[in-house]
Amino acid sequence: MGFVTAEVWVHNPSDMERAVEVEFLVDTGAIYSLMPEGKLKEIHVEPRGTRKFRQASGRAITRPVGEARFRYGEYEGISPVIFGRKNDKPLLGVVTLEVLGLEVDPVSRTLKPTPLLLL
């Protein structure tokens, strides 16, 4: 399928004026989104706790987690975000995609609205 990237605005959920535009690698294998801690601190997003994660290598790590408001075009919502290390590549995970109501279009390698079912 190749890599899919997206320019997404990330806001402090309590103060929409505090925001930064970030280029994310869309990672449908990642549960939560991840941003370098410095970018989150820049918009005054604070950790609300820590979570344990398992890396692809199998190694377990603990990272701070908070909440941020993500906006891609007209789609926006609040989602968990992992406080990454300085050189970590920003990743847009499936929880954020679901909150935004978006999915990956593998042909165009873009994000598109996903049909939302109410059964």
Secondary structure as UniProt FT lines:
FT   STRAND          5..12
FT   TURN            13..14
FT   STRAND          15..26
FT   TURN            28..29
FT   STRAND          33..36
FT   HELIX           37..42
FT   TURN            43..44
FT   STRAND          49..54
FT   TURN            56..57
FT   STRAND          60..72
FT   TURN            73..74
FT   STRAND          75..84
FT   TURN            86..87
FT   STRAND          91..92
FT   HELIX           94..100
FT   STRAND          102..105
FT   TURN            106..109
FT   STRAND          110..113
//
